[in-house]
Amino acid sequence: MGEREASANGITARYEETETERLLTFQRDGSAAAIAQNIEGYAMLKVRPSADGDELERYYGFDMALDHAAELLGVSPHDLPVPDAASDMGM
């Protein structure tokens, strides 16, 4: 399935699958952001302030969800490391 964790630019990204979701979480200096998608991998992406936080926004595209996650962390979207296992998220 590919790597499930990646680190770069002081940011750690982890990909996991729960019973209901594919979940990509980012951590940076005590701040967090998460992108979730249903386990089947076809629904819109949900951006949250943490893995179990309330949904802030939904996006069709992975790039837009990454933009929002980067904003929550105060970094450029290009600074976010994405583990191989999460690279196909989005519609």
Beta strands, then each sheet from edge to edge (+ up, - down):
strand 1: 5-8
strand 2: 11-17
strand 3: 21-28
strand 4: 31-38
strand 5: 45-48
strand 6: 57-59
sheet 1: 1+ 2- 3+ 4- 5+ 6-
end
